[in-house]
Amino acid sequence: MMHHCYYRCCCSTMTMGYGTIPSSIFFLEKSVIAFFIFITTINANPYFVANDLGEFNPEAAFGNPLKGFLTKPEWNSEEDLLSFPSTLEMYSIGLNEVMIDFNTFDWETHLEARLNDSASRLSHAILRFVLDTPSEDTQVPQFLIDAGLDFNSYDAHSGGQSPNYNDENLHLALQQFIQAFGESYDGDSRMVLYKLGC
């Protein structure tokens, strides 16, 4: 039995081309990014295990690989991922995994492996790049910490360290990341949606 949560996603890729920046990315003030994914829920609770989903209806998403349930590979075995009827997979990736310094990136080690894994299962990846996840170590790149980036501690959701989002170096790093990511992956069919998490 698969024991993790699923989201029921009922959208296809938004096509807001923005130069060399990937589609589905929308710019907001101060380089914060939001992406749009419309979620439907059942009984106002988006979390269900596989046994709660009822009988699989292959006609529901027929012909649209960007529609249906999405899984999170880190939470499942390869056997589960191959047996569950999904063509969408979500990854949370720390910015510190792909950004080594200002304008210096390592796409191969942590990003390419995930994209290729999803593609091998004929699935599309949804990427969420994060800086802070409650109860986990910071995902802020070390070079920003070394440059004096301040953090604010919080206790909610098991606590954590939130970076100072007014920091000019952080703004610059996010702008450079967005530009470089767009130049490297715009039009890459292995991905369908993008998200920058704080």
C-alpha positions, 0 to 999 in steps of 0.5 A: 500500500502506498502510504503518502498523500496525493494531490489531485491536479486538474490543470495543464501547463500554463503558457506564460512565456517570459523570454528565456524564463520557463513557461508557468512562471509568473513574476511578482515584486522583488523576484518572488515567483509564484506558480499556478496549480489548481487543486481540487479536494475531496471532502475539503481534505486534499490528503488521501492514501491509495486505498481511499481513492476508489476504483481507478478510472482510466478515462478520467485523464485519458489523453492528457498526461498533465492531468490526474494525481501526482506522487512524490518519489522521495516517499515511495519505492520504485515499485509503487511509483510504477504501479500507481496510475500517475504521470506527474511527480513532485520534487522539493529541491533545496536551492543550496543543492543547485546554486553553488555561488553567484552565477554558479550552478550545479544542475547535474548532481541533484536536478538532472538525476530526478528529471531523468528518473521521472522521465524513465517512468514516463512521468513529468516533474513538478519542481519546487525550489526551497530555501526554508522547510520547517523542522529541516536544516536550512536550504539557503546556499552556503555562499549567502550565509557566508556573506552575512545573510540574517535569519529569523527563528520561528516556532510554528510547524516544529520551528525553523530558520527563515532567511531575511527576504529583504537581503540584497544578496538574496535578491540578486541570487534569486534573480540569477537563479531564475535567469540561469534556470530559464536559460538551461531548462526552458522548453524541457519536456521533462518538466511541467510546472515550476515553483519557488518556495520560501 
